């Protein structure tokens, strides 16, 4: 603002104007807040806020005593220009003047300093028309912002001149501009997670957020200069589409308004705590089947999905209208349409988009490994809206559906499109109820329907060799299947009753049977499908929560599964189901535990067929012996391996096991050895402790680690027959100091040894650490504590399973409490799923054997629950 002349106002006039404006602004915000709480539309509220801001600014200008200067126009830009002014949105202003000598410099200065003084965030520019065009030609953000301009005060002729100049000099190539904005939109999606279904979505800039609608408006204004969607329905958007966009926009703006009102700042991230609060504020109540917050987030995802779906469809329509004829040539002709680039444009026969025709079109796209284009998808959606609840039409479509299920790796994306269009929900109403169903936790990244379809996608990738290098054994098993239809349907229906209450597997199996009978599958196929749905959690539970070294447990598991085909199908389903939960859920640890379990069960069912796999595992042992031979004779290394649990040998790479065997052998002469190494991600460390076993050893070491502020993510406890232990801890060191500072590591190592020997008062150290507020920095969904105690799972141990909110020191507290209850922990399986800790302990009475007394078991359960609630 250098060089602008001031507007001289008497101090009392200025203070009076400031007081009046501030008072009116505060009253307006209070009234708007009350209207919001009463359920006002987010769009109506934002428009009202912008309209009343116009009035306040006009009142302020006229009350300043300055005559409205000729050749000056004050324009609103951004959200203010779009009439989407949320409570904490910036106020973006353009002071547009006609000549080299800026008109109304004093008024501009007065307005800006005044608005800043009252605490508003104001972005501004002072430019001539020609300067606007010059900057816009070079700068994408300016070019885009000018599309949202709206006159607030001043010379309308100047605004018309600006529009004419922009049309002639800046927006001469609207197609290039629209493609640029589409590229920006996809870049923003990548930045904010590239999915509608993020756990904590960004309401403005995330996929399906308000920014997508802004891109759509900008594209429309470029297509027909400065005419928004509402002004050109006949060209690029149907009235029904505009109505759906406005409903979704109103919902998103209501959410954004609430975030702004609640936090008092420009906050657009819908975090877990805000989800719970807004769900309650919007009237979403808990039901026996679903939390209120899950119902709220289901509606959020439905609206976000609608925005994404409509935005992409209309943007492609605009691009088609702007593209000159003959620019794009079809790459391939198909009986059902044209394949151009990565899209399939469906050509419907005379009968139109019937259920069978739709399925054949989706199959053609899947086999070509491309997606159906937005225009065709819109036609499918329109056709589905006209389908009645006609069982005969569905029955006629089943053969085409089953043929589609046998498509290759392109099936996954096409199934997602079928779901988006609503066709899946029409064909299989039971699946339709899963649409946008949310699990309010930090582990399940996707809604139930999307998770299910991604599991199918994972299966088709595996079946067709996309994971050959990563998972060779699984690829061999997948390719060996003669027909993958039953497994594909098993994945499709495995969570069909998820979110409907307890035991979704058993009840879901009954629903899967009903659907399979409607499809007229063979009796044998139906039985196998029902088995897969009913038992889809069997192997994951056994691998991650049970003692897979227990021969009796393996035998009983084999008896339950019965056939080699079923254990193979269940293994493949479990892998695809786990991988589809989200990035990072499939780990080498899980892969190894599942593979080991599968081989053990398969060997019991058919001992002859898995000799090759067992031979490979024997070869692995020999490789470990060779690696350890640098420091140990081969017979010594083999003897040390023999006393270690097989699960340990199989779940760690040979180089690591060889190193650990060397360390374990040292314990014959030493009392305590500890080593530390960094894992792939910087804050994650692996700590190895080798020593002689002692009572309550897990609680002593877990407590010591907690006192250093380390979060324990995983534990492997390995005890040899002669009383030596080789324990592995995966810990999170958010400070980054432990590995980098030798002194700190040496101090921790000394304290771990003192804890082992009893010289260290571990409880005092833990209490001191926890009193400092150590723990997670952000809010996570609440987990209701559960303690399950079972004497049937193992012949020799009582199994204690604890599900609780993950927190610093949890493992220590549980291990300490179990020691106080006079039990010995023989095996611990520690697992964390987002905010949920699932810790399983195989325990015995200190005298040996199970905890048999029912009263003692009940007391254990209550004391553990009381400890978790404290």
C-alpha positions in Angstrom: 0.0 0.0 0.0 3.0 2.3 -0.3 2.0 5.7 -1.7 -1.6 5.5 -0.9 -3.0 8.7 0.6 -4.8 8.4 3.9 -8.4 9.2 4.6 -8.6 11.8 7.3 -11.3 10.9 9.8 -11.9 12.4 13.2 -10.8 9.9 15.9 -14.3 9.9 17.4 -15.8 9.1 14.0 -13.3 6.3 13.4 -13.9 4.8 16.8 -17.6 5.0 16.4 -17.5 3.3 13.0 -15.2 0.6 14.4 -17.5 0.1 17.4 -20.6 -0.1 15.2 -19.0 -2.5 12.7 -17.6 -4.7 15.4 -20.9 -4.8 17.3 -22.8 -5.7 14.1 -20.3 -8.4 13.2 -20.4 -10.0 16.6 -24.2 -9.9 16.6 -24.3 -11.4 13.2 -22.0 -14.3 14.2 -24.1 -15.0 17.3 -27.3 -15.1 15.2 -25.6 -17.2 12.5 -24.4 -19.6 15.2 -27.9 -20.0 16.6 -29.3 -20.6 13.1 -26.6 -23.2 12.6 -27.5 -25.0 15.8 -31.1 -24.9 14.8 -30.2 -26.9 11.7 -29.8 -24.2 9.0 -28.5 -25.3 5.7 -24.7 -24.8 5.4 -25.1 -23.2 2.0 -27.9 -20.8 3.1 -25.8 -19.8 6.1 -22.7 -19.1 4.1 -24.7 -17.1 1.6 -26.3 -15.1 4.4 -23.0 -14.4 5.9 -21.6 -13.1 2.6 -24.7 -11.0 1.9 -24.6 -9.4 5.4 -20.9 -8.8 5.0 -21.7 -6.9 1.8 -24.2 -4.8 3.7 -21.7 -4.1 6.6 -18.9 -3.1 4.2 -21.3 -0.8 2.2 -22.5 0.7 5.5 -19.0 1.2 6.6 -17.9 2.9 3.3 -20.9 5.2 3.3 -20.4 6.1 6.9 -16.8 7.0 6.4 -17.7 10.4 5.1 -15.8 9.8 1.8 -17.7 10.3 -1.4 -17.7 7.1 -3.5 -14.9 7.7 -6.0 -15.5 7.2 -9.8 -13.3 4.6 -11.4 -13.1 2.3 -8.4 -14.8 -1.1 -7.8 -14.4 -3.3 -4.7 -14.8 -6.9 -5.7 -15.1 -10.0 -3.5 -12.9 -13.0 -4.5 -12.5 -16.5 -3.3 -15.2 -18.0 -0.9 -16.5 -14.4 -0.3 -16.9 -14.0 -4.1 -18.7 -17.4 -4.4 -21.1 -16.5 -1.6 -19.6 -19.4 0.5 -18.4 -17.3 3.4 -17.9 -19.6 6.4 -17.4 -18.1 9.9 -13.6 -18.1 9.8 -13.1 -17.8 6.0 -10.7 -15.1 4.8 -12.1 -12.0 3.3 -10.5 -11.7 -0.2 -10.9 -8.3 -1.8 -9.8 -6.8 -5.1 -9.7 -3.0 -5.4 -10.1 -2.5 -9.1 -9.3 1.0 -10.5 -9.5 2.4 -14.0 -6.3 4.4 -14.5 -2.7 4.8 -13.6 -3.6 7.0 -10.7 -5.5 4.7 -8.3 -8.9 6.1 -7.4 -10.0 6.3 -3.8 -6.6 5.5 -2.3 -7.6 6.9 1.1 -10.8 4.8 1.1 -8.8 1.6 0.3 -6.3 2.3 3.1 -9.1 3.1 5.5 -11.0 -0.1 4.7 -8.0 -2.4 5.0 -6.6 -1.0 8.2 -10.1 -0.9 9.7 -10.8 -4.5 8.9 -7.4 -5.6 10.2 -8.0 -3.6 13.4 -11.3 -5.4 14.1 -9.5 -8.8 13.7 -10.6 -10.0 10.3 -8.2 -12.0 8.0 -8.2 -9.9 4.8 -6.4 -10.8 1.6 -6.2 -8.0 -1.0 -4.8 -6.6 -4.2 -5.0 -3.1 -5.8 -4.8 -3.4 -9.6 -5.9 -1.9 -12.9 -7.9 -4.0 -15.3 -4.8 -4.5 -17.5 -2.7 -5.5 -14.5 -5.2 -8.1 -13.5 -5.0 -9.6 -17.0 -1.2 -9.5 -17.0 -0.8 -11.2 -13.6 -3.6 -13.8 -14.4 -1.9 -14.7 -17.6 1.3 -15.7 -15.7 -0.2 -16.9 -12.4 -2.6 -19.8 -12.1 -3.9 -18.9 -8.7 -4.7 -15.3 -9.7 -6.3 -16.6 -12.9 -8.6 -18.9 -10.9 -9.4 -16.3 -8.2 -10.7 -13.9 -10.8 -13.3 -16.3 -12.0 -15.0 -15.9 -8.6 -15.2 -12.1 -8.6 -18.3 -10.4 -7.5 -19.0 -6.6 -7.2 -19.5 -5.5 -3.7 -19.3 -1.7 -4.1 -18.4 0.7 -6.8 -18.4 1.0 -10.6 -20.2 -1.9 -12.4 -18.9 -0.7 -15.8 -15.4 -1.3 -14.6 -16.3 -4.9 -13.7 -17.7 -5.4 -17.2 -14.5 -4.1 -18.6 -12.5 -6.6 -16.5 -14.7 -9.5 -17.7 -14.2 -8.5 -21.4 -10.5 -8.2 -21.0 -10.2 -11.6 -19.2 -12.3 -13.3 -21.9 -10.1 -11.8 -24.7 -6.7 -12.1 -23.1 -6.7 -14.8 -20.3 -9.4 -17.4 -21.1 -8.9 -17.7 -24.8 -8.2 -21.5 -24.4 -10.9 -22.7 -21.9 -10.0 -26.4 -22.6 -6.4 -25.9 -21.5 -7.7 -24.1 -18.3 -10.2 -26.9 -17.5 -7.5 -29.6 -17.9 -5.2 -27.5 -15.7 -7.8 -27.4 -12.9 -8.5 -31.1 -13.2 -4.8 -31.7 -12.8 -4.7 -29.4 -9.8 -7.6 -31.3 -8.3 -6.0 -34.7 -8.7 -2.7 -33.3 -7.2 -4.7 -32.1 -4.2 -6.3 -35.5 -3.9 -2.8 -37.1 -3.7 -1.7 -34.5 -1.1 -4.7 -35.1 1.1 -4.9 -38.9 0.9 -6.3 -39.8 -2.6 -9.5 -41.3 -1.2 -12.9 -40.2 -0.1 -12.7 -42.6 2.8 -9.9 -41.1 4.9 -10.2 -41.6 8.6 -10.0 -37.9 9.3 -11.0 -36.3 6.0 -10.3 -32.7 4.9 -13.7 -31.1 4.3 -12.3 -28.5 2.0 -9.4 -29.9 0.0 -9.9 -33.7 0.4 -11.4 -36.0 -2.2 -15.1 -35.2 -2.5 -14.6 -32.0 -0.5 -15.7 -28.5 -1.3 -12.7 -27.8 -3.5 -13.9 -30.3 -6.0 -17.1 -28.2 -6.4 -15.0 -25.1 -6.8 -13.1 -26.8 -9.6 -16.4 -27.6 -11.2 -17.6 -24.0 -10.9 -14.4 -22.7 -12.4 -14.6 -25.1 -15.3 -18.2 -24.0 -15.9 -17.2 -20.4 -15.9 -14.4 -21.1 -18.3 -16.7 -23.0 -20.6 -19.3 -20.2 -20.7 -17.4 -17.1 -19.4 -18.3 -16.2 -15.9 -21.6 -18.2 -15.9 -21.7 -20.6 -13.0 -23.3 -24.0 -13.0 -26.7 -22.7 -12.1 -26.8 -20.4 -15.2 -26.0 -23.1 -17.8 -27.9 -26.2 -16.8 -28.9 -27.0 -20.4 -25.3 -27.1 -21.6 -23.4 -29.1 -19.1 -25.5 -30.1 -16.1 -29.0 -31.4 -15.7 -31.4 -29.9 -13.1 -31.4 -33.1 -11.1 -27.6 -33.1 -11.0 -27.5 -29.5 -9.8 -30.0 -30.3 -7.1 -27.8 -33.2 -5.9 -24.7 -31.0 -6.0 -26.4 -28.3 -3.9 -27.6 -30.8 -1.3 -24.1 -32.2 -1.0 -22.6 -28.7 -0.9 -25.1 -27.7 1.8 -24.1 -30.7 3.9 -20.3 -30.1 3.6 -20.7 -26.4 4.3 -22.7 -27.2 7.4 -19.9 -29.4 8.6 -17.3 -26.8 7.8 -19.4 -24.1 9.5 -19.6 -26.2 12.6 -15.8 -26.7 12.7 -15.3 -23.0 12.4 -17.8 -22.1 15.1 -16.4 -24.7 17.5 -12.7 -24.0 17.1 -12.8 -20.3 16.4 -10.4 -20.6 13.6 -10.2 -21.8 10.0 -10.2 -25.6 10.7 -11.2 -27.9 7.9 -9.9 -31.3 9.2 -12.7 -33.6 10.5 -10.7 -35.3 13.3 -12.0 -38.1 15.4 -13.0 -35.9 18.3 -14.8 -33.5 16.0 -16.6 -36.4 14.3 -18.0 -37.5 17.6 -19.0 -34.0 18.7 -20.6 -33.0 15.4 -22.4 -36.4 15.2 -24.0 -35.6 18.5 -24.7 -31.9 17.6 -26.4 -33.0 14.3 -28.7 -35.4 16.2 -27.0 -38.8 15.3 -27.8 -41.1 18.1 -26.3 -44.5 19.0 -28.3 -47.6 18.2 -27.7 -51.2 19.1 -26.3 -51.8 15.6 -24.2 -48.6 15.0 -22.7 -45.7 16.8 -24.1 -42.3 16.1 -20.7 -41.1 14.9 -20.6 -43.9 12.4 -24.0 -42.9 11.0 -22.8 -39.3 10.7 -19.6 -40.4 8.9 -21.6 -42.7 6.6 -23.7 -39.7 5.5 -20.4 -37.6 5.2 -18.9 -40.3 2.9 -22.1 -40.6 0.9 -22.1 -36.8 0.2 -18.3 -36.8 -0.5 -18.7 -39.7 -2.9 -21.6 -37.9 -4.6 -19.4 -34.8 -5.0 -16.5 -36.8 -6.5 -18.8 -38.8 -8.8 -20.7 -35.7 -10.1 -17.6 -33.5 -10.4 -15.7 -36.0 -12.5 -18.8 -36.8 -14.7 -19.5 -33.1 -15.4 -15.9 -32.1 -15.9 -15.5 -34.8 -18.5 -18.7 -33.6 -20.1 -17.3 -30.1 -20.3 -14.0 -31.4 -21.8 -16.0 -33.3 -24.4 -17.9 -30.1 -25.3 -14.7 -28.0 -25.5 -12.7 -30.6 -27.5 -12.6 -30.1 -31.3 -13.9 -33.1 -33.3 -11.5 -35.8 -34.1 -8.9 -34.8 -31.5 -9.1 -38.2 -29.8 -9.3 -41.4 -31.8 -10.6 -44.7 -30.3 -7.8 -47.1 -29.6 -10.0 -50.2 -29.8 -13.5 -51.1 -30.9 -15.5 -53.5 -28.8 -18.9 -55.0 -29.5 -20.1 -53.1 -26.4 -18.4 -49.8 -27.2 -15.1 -47.9 -27.7 -11.9 -48.0 -25.6 -10.1 -44.7 -25.5 -7.1 -44.3 -23.3 -8.0 -45.6 -19.9 -11.8 -45.3 -20.4 -14.5 -47.5 -21.9 -17.4 -45.7 -23.6 -20.4 -48.0 -23.7 -22.6 -48.3 -26.8 -26.0 -49.5 -25.7 -28.1 -51.7 -28.0 -31.7 -50.9 -28.9 -32.9 -52.2 -25.6 -30.8 -49.7 -23.7 -29.1 -50.1 -20.4 -30.8 -53.3 -19.1 -29.3 -55.2 -16.2 -27.7 -57.8 -18.5 -26.4 -55.1 -20.9 -24.9 -53.2 -17.9 -23.1 -56.3 -16.7 -21.8 -57.1 -20.1 -20.5 -53.6 -20.4 -18.7 -53.8 -17.1 -17.2 -57.1 -18.0 -15.9 -55.7 -21.3 -14.2 -52.9 -19.3 -12.8 -55.3 -16.7 -11.3 -57.6 -19.4 -9.7 -54.6 -21.1 -8.4 -53.4 -17.7 -10.0 -50.0 -18.0 -12.8 -48.1 -16.3 -16.2 -47.2 -17.6 -16.2 -43.5 -18.6 -18.2 -41.0 -16.6 -20.8 -40.5 -19.2 -21.6 -44.2 -19.5 -21.6 -44.5 -15.7 -24.1 -41.7 -15.5 -26.3 -43.6 -17.9 -26.0 -46.7 -15.7 -27.0 -44.6 -12.7 -30.0 -43.2 -14.5 -31.1 -46.6 -15.6 -30.8 -48.0 -12.1 -33.0 -45.3 -10.8 -35.7 -46.6 -13.1 -35.3 -50.3 -12.2 -38.1 -51.7 -10.0 -37.6 -54.3 -7.3 -38.1 -57.0 -9.9 -36.8 -60.4 -8.8 -37.2 -61.8 -12.4 -34.9 -59.1 -13.9 -32.3 -60.0 -11.3 -32.6 -63.7 -12.0 -32.1 -63.0 -15.7 -28.9 -61.1 -14.8 -27.2 -63.8 -12.7 -25.4 -65.6 -15.6 -23.9 -62.3 -16.8 -22.9 -61.4 -13.2 -21.1 -64.7 -12.6 -19.3 -64.3 -15.9 -18.2 -60.8 -14.7 -16.8 -62.4 -11.5 -14.4 -64.5 -13.6 -12.8 -61.4 -15.1 -9.1 -60.7 -14.6 -7.2 -57.9 -12.6 -9.4 -55.2 -14.1 -12.4 -56.4 -12.1 -11.6 -54.5 -8.9 -11.9 -50.9 -10.2 -15.0 -51.9 -12.2 -16.7 -53.3 -9.1 -16.1 -50.0 -7.4 -17.8 -48.2 -10.3 -20.7 -50.7 -10.1 -21.0 -49.8 -6.5 -20.8 -46.0 -7.1 -23.5 -46.2 -9.7 -25.9 -48.0 -7.4 -26.2 -51.0 -9.6 -24.5 -53.3 -7.2 -27.0 -52.3 -4.5 -29.9 -53.0 -6.8 -28.6 -56.4 -8.0 -27.7 -57.5 -4.4 -29.7 -55.4 -1.9 -27.9 -57.1 1.0 -24.6 -55.5 -0.3 -26.4 -52.2 -0.9 -26.8 -51.7 2.9 -23.0 -51.7 3.3 -22.7 -48.6 1.1 -20.5 -46.1 3.0 -20.8 -48.0 6.2 -18.2 -46.7 8.6 -16.2 -48.4 11.4 -15.2 -45.6 13.7 -11.6 -46.6 14.5 -8.1 -45.7 13.4 -7.5 -49.2 11.8 -10.1 -49.7 9.2 -9.3 -47.0 6.6 -12.1 -47.8 4.2 -15.9 -48.1 4.5 -17.1 -51.7 4.6 -18.2 -51.7 1.0 -15.0 -50.3 -0.3 -12.9 -52.6 1.9 -14.8 -55.6 0.5 -14.3 -54.6 -3.2 -10.6 -53.8 -2.5 -10.3 -57.4 -1.2 -11.6 -58.7 -4.5 -9.2 -56.4 -6.3 -6.3 -57.8 -4.1 -7.4 -61.3 -5.1 -7.4 -60.6 -8.8 -4.0 -59.1 -8.6 -2.7 -62.1 -6.7 -4.4 -64.6 -9.0 -2.9 -63.0 -12.1 0.7 -62.9 -10.8 1.0 -59.2 -9.9 2.6 -60.3 -6.5 4.9 -63.0 -7.8 8.1 -61.6 -6.4 6.6 -60.5 -3.1 4.5 -63.6 -2.4 5.7 -66.5 -4.5 4.0 -69.3 -2.5 0.7 -67.5 -2.4 0.9 -66.9 -6.2 1.5 -70.6 -6.8 -1.5 -71.5 -4.7 -3.7 -68.8 -6.4 -2.8 -69.9 -9.9 -3.3 -73.5 -9.1 -7.0 -72.9 -8.5 -9.1 -74.3 -11.4 -11.9 -71.9 -10.8 -11.8 -68.8 -8.6 -15.5 -68.0 -8.6 -16.2 -69.3 -5.1 -13.3 -67.4 -3.6 -14.2 -64.2 -5.4 -17.8 -64.5 -4.1 -16.4 -65.4 -0.6 -14.5 -62.1 -0.5 -17.5 -60.3 -1.9 -19.8 -61.6 0.9 -17.4 -62.1 3.8 -18.5 -58.9 5.6 -22.1 -58.8 4.2 -23.5 -58.3 7.7 -20.7 -56.2 9.1 -22.1 -53.5 11.4 -25.3 -55.4 12.2 -24.3 -56.5 15.6 -22.3 -59.4 17.0 -21.4 -62.6 15.2 -21.5 -61.1 11.7 -19.6 -64.1 10.3 -22.2 -66.7 11.3 -25.3 -64.7 10.3 -23.5 -63.4 7.2 -23.0 -67.0 6.1 -26.8 -67.6 6.1 -27.3 -64.5 4.0 -24.5 -65.7 1.6 -26.4 -69.0 1.2 -29.6 -67.1 0.3 -27.8 -65.0 -2.3 -25.9 -68.1 -3.7 -29.2 -70.0 -4.1 -30.7 -67.0 -6.0 -27.7 -67.2 -8.3 -28.3 -71.0 -8.8 -24.8 -72.0 -7.8 -24.1 -75.7 -7.5 -24.7 -77.3 -4.0 -21.0 -77.9 -3.5 -20.1 -74.3 -4.4 -22.7 -73.0 -2.0 -21.4 -75.1 0.9 -17.8 -73.9 0.2 -18.9 -70.3 -0.1 -20.9 -70.5 3.2 -17.9 -72.0 4.9 -15.6 -69.2 3.7 -17.9 -66.5 5.0 -18.6 -68.2 8.3 -14.9 -68.9 9.0 -13.2 -65.9 7.3 -11.7 -64.8 10.6 -10.5 -68.3 11.7 -7.0 -68.2 10.3 -6.2 -64.7 11.3 -7.4 -65.3 14.8 -5.3 -68.5 15.0 -2.2 -66.9 13.6 -2.1 -63.6 15.5 -3.8 -64.6 18.8 -3.2 -68.3 19.4 -0.3 -70.6 20.0 0.5 -72.1 16.6 3.2 -74.2 18.1 0.6 -76.2 20.0 0.1 -79.5 18.1 -3.3 -80.2 19.7 -4.5 -76.8 18.6 -3.3 -77.4 15.0 -5.0 -80.8 15.0 -8.3 -79.3 16.1 -8.1 -76.5 13.6 -7.5 -79.1 10.8 -10.5 -81.1 11.9 -12.6 -77.9 11.7 -11.5 -77.0 8.2 -11.5 -80.7 7.0 -10.2 -80.3 3.4 -7.1 -79.2 1.7 -9.1 -77.1 -0.8 -10.8 -75.2 2.1 -7.7 -74.4 4.0 -6.1 -73.1 0.8 -9.2 -70.9 0.0 -9.3 -69.7 3.5 -5.6 -68.8 3.5 -5.9 -66.9 0.3 -9.1 -65.1 1.5 -7.4 -64.1 4.8 -4.4 -62.6 3.0 -6.6 -60.5 0.6 -8.9 -59.5 3.4 -6.0 -58.3 5.5 -4.3 -56.4 2.7 -7.5 -54.6 1.9 -7.8 -53.1 5.3 -5.4 -50.3 4.3 -1.7 -49.4 3.8 0.6 -50.9 6.4 -1.8 -53.6 7.7 -0.1 -56.4 5.8 3.4 -56.9 7.3 6.1 -59.5 7.0 5.3 -60.6 10.6 1.6 -61.3 9.7 2.6 -63.0 6.4 5.0 -65.3 8.1 2.6 -66.3 10.9 -0.1 -67.0 8.4 2.1 -69.0 6.1 3.5 -71.1 9.0 -0.1 -71.8 10.3 -1.3 -72.7 6.8 1.5 -75.2 6.2 1.0 -76.8 9.6 -2.8 -77.3 9.1 -2.4 -78.4 5.5 0.2 -81.0 6.6 -2.3 -82.5 9.1 -5.0 -82.6 6.5 -2.8 -84.0 3.7 0.7 -84.9 4.9 2.1 -85.9 1.5 1.3 -82.7 -0.4 3.3 -80.3 1.6 6.6 -82.0 1.8 8.1 -79.6 -0.7 7.1 -76.6 1.5 8.4 -78.3 4.6 11.7 -79.0 2.7 11.9 -75.3 1.9 11.6 -74.6 5.6 14.3 -77.1 6.4 16.5 -75.5 3.9 15.9 -72.2 5.7 17.1 -73.8 8.9 20.3 -75.0 7.1 20.8 -71.5 5.8 20.7 -70.1 9.3 23.2 -72.7 10.5 25.6 -71.7 7.7 25.2 -68.0 8.5 25.9 -68.7 12.2 28.9 -70.9 11.5 31.3 -67.9 11.5 31.1 -67.9 15.3 29.5 -71.2 16.2 30.1 -74.8 15.1 27.3 -76.1 13.0 26.2 -78.7 15.5 26.0 -76.0 18.2 24.0 -73.7 16.1 21.6 -76.5 15.1 21.2 -77.5 18.8 20.4 -73.9 19.7 17.8 -73.6 16.9 16.2 -76.9 18.1 15.3 -75.4 21.5 13.7 -72.2 20.0 10.0 -72.1 19.0 9.5 -72.8 15.3 7.4 -69.7 15.0 10.4 -67.6 16.0 12.6 -69.3 13.4 10.1 -68.8 10.7 9.0 -65.3 11.4 12.4 -63.7 11.2 14.9 -63.6 8.3 17.8 -66.1 8.3 20.5 -63.4 8.9 18.7 -62.2 12.0 18.0 -65.6 13.4 21.7 -66.5 12.9 22.8 -63.4 14.8 20.3 -64.2 17.6 21.4 -67.8 17.9 25.0 -66.5 18.4 23.7 -64.2 21.2 21.5 -66.9 22.8 24.6 -69.1 23.0 26.4 -66.4 25.0 23.8 -66.7 27.8 25.3 -70.0 28.7 28.3 -68.0 30.0 26.8 -64.5 30.5 23.7 -63.3 32.4 22.4 -60.6 30.2 22.8 -59.4 26.6 20.8 -56.6 24.9 21.1 -55.2 21.3 19.3 -52.5 19.4 18.8 -51.9 15.7 16.8 -49.4 13.7 13.9 -50.7 11.5 12.9 -49.2 8.2 11.1 -46.2 9.6 13.3 -43.9 11.7 11.3 -43.9 15.0 10.8 -47.7 15.0 13.4 -49.8 16.7 13.9 -53.5 17.5 15.3 -54.4 20.9 16.6 -57.9 21.6 17.0 -59.1 25.2 18.7 -62.4 25.9 19.0 -63.6 29.5 17.8 -66.2 32.0 14.1 -66.4 32.7 12.7 -64.9 35.9 9.2 -64.3 37.3 7.4 -61.2 36.0 10.2 -60.7 33.4 7.8 -59.2 30.8 6.4 -56.6 33.2 9.9 -55.6 34.4 11.2 -55.0 30.9 8.0 -53.5 29.5 7.9 -51.1 32.5 11.5 -50.1 32.0 10.9 -49.3 28.3 7.8 -47.3 29.2 9.8 -45.3 31.7 12.0 -44.2 28.8 9.0 -43.0 26.8 9.1 -45.9 24.4 5.8 -47.2 23.0 5.8 -51.0 22.6 4.2 -52.1 19.4 5.0 -55.8 19.2 6.6 -58.4 21.4 8.0 -61.9 20.6 8.7 -63.9 23.8 10.9 -67.0 23.2 11.8 -69.2 26.1 14.0 -72.3 25.6 13.5 -75.6 27.4 16.5 -74.9 29.6 15.2 -71.5 30.9 16.9 -69.0 28.6 14.9 -66.2 27.0 15.3 -64.5 23.7 12.7 -61.6 23.6 12.2 -59.2 20.8 10.5 -55.8 21.3 9.4 -53.5 18.5 9.3 -50.0 20.0 8.4 -46.5 18.8 10.9 -43.8 19.9 9.2 -40.5 19.0 12.1 -38.5 20.4 14.6 -40.1 18.1 17.2 -40.0 20.8 17.6 -43.7 21.8 19.3 -44.9 18.7 21.3 -41.7 18.0 22.6 -41.1 21.5 25.0 -43.9 22.7 24.8 -42.6 26.3 21.0 -43.0 26.4 21.2 -46.5 24.9 23.9 -47.6 27.4 21.7 -46.2 30.2 18.6 -48.1 29.1 20.6 -51.3 28.7 21.9 -51.0 32.2 18.4 -50.3 33.6 17.0 -53.3 31.7 19.6 -55.5 33.4 18.8 -53.9 36.8 15.1 -54.6 36.2 15.9 -58.2 35.4 18.0 -58.6 38.6 15.5 -56.7 40.8 17.7 -53.7 41.5 15.4 -51.2 39.8 12.1 -50.0 41.2 10.2 -50.2 37.9 6.8 -49.1 39.2 8.2 -45.8 40.5 9.8 -45.1 37.1 6.6 -45.9 35.2 4.5 -43.7 37.5 6.9 -40.8 37.1 6.8 -41.1 33.3 3.0 -41.3 33.1 2.7 -38.4 35.4 4.5 -36.3 32.8 1.6 -36.8 30.4 3.4 -39.2 28.1 1.1 -40.7 25.5 -0.5 -40.0 22.2 -0.7 -36.4 21.0 -4.1 -36.7 19.2 -7.5 -37.9 20.1 -8.5 -41.4 18.9 -11.8 -43.2 19.0 -12.7 -44.7 22.3 -12.3 -48.5 22.8 -14.5 -50.3 25.3 -12.3 -52.6 27.4 -12.9 -56.3 27.2 -11.2 -59.2 28.9 -11.9 -62.7 27.6 -10.5 -65.7 29.5 -10.6 -69.2 27.8 -9.6 -72.6 29.0 -10.6 -74.5 25.8 -8.2 -73.0 23.3 -5.1 -74.6 24.8 -4.7 -78.0 26.6 -2.0 -76.6 29.0 -2.6 -72.8 29.3 -5.3 -70.4 30.2 -5.7 -67.8 27.4 -6.3 -64.2 28.4 -7.3 -61.8 25.7 -7.4 -58.1 26.4 -8.9 -55.5 24.1 -8.4 -52.0 25.3 -7.5 -48.4 24.3 -3.8 -48.4 23.3 -1.8 -46.2 25.6 1.7 -45.8 27.0 2.5 -48.4 29.6 -0.4 -50.7 28.8 1.6 -53.9 28.3 3.5 -53.2 31.5 0.3 -52.7 33.5 -1.2 -55.9 32.1 1.9 -58.0 32.7 2.3 -56.6 36.2 -1.3 -57.3 37.0 -1.0 -60.9 35.7 2.1 -61.4 37.9 0.2 -60.0 40.9 -2.5 -62.6 40.2 0.1 -65.3 40.6 0.3 -66.4 37.0 3.3 -67.0 34.7 3.1 -65.6 31.2 4.3 -68.4 28.9 3.5 -66.7 25.6 2.4 -63.1 24.7 1.0 -61.9 21.3 0.8 -58.2 21.2 -1.0 -56.5 18.4 -2.2 -52.9 17.8 -4.9 -51.9 15.3 -5.0 -48.1 15.3 -6.2 -47.0 18.7 -7.0 -50.6 19.7 -4.6 -52.8 21.6 -5.3 -56.6 21.3 -3.0 -58.4 23.7 -3.2 -62.2 24.2 -1.4 -64.0 27.0 -1.0 -67.7 27.5 -0.7 -68.0 31.3 -0.3 -70.8 33.9 -0.6 -70.9 37.6 2.8 -70.3 39.3 2.7 -74.0 40.3 2.2 -75.0 36.6 -1.0 -75.8 34.7 -4.2 -73.9 33.9 -6.2 -71.6 36.1 -9.1 -74.0 36.8 -11.1 -72.3 39.5 -14.2 -70.4 38.1 -14.0 -68.0 41.0 -10.4 -67.2 40.4 -11.0 -66.7 36.6 -13.8 -64.3 37.4 -11.6 -62.4 39.9 -8.9 -62.2 37.2 -11.3 -60.7 34.7 -12.7 -58.1 37.1 -9.3 -57.0 38.4 -8.0 -56.6 34.8 -11.1 -54.6 33.9 -10.7 -52.4 37.0 -7.0 -51.8 36.1 -8.0 -50.8 32.5 -10.7 -48.4 33.8 -8.3 -46.7 36.2 
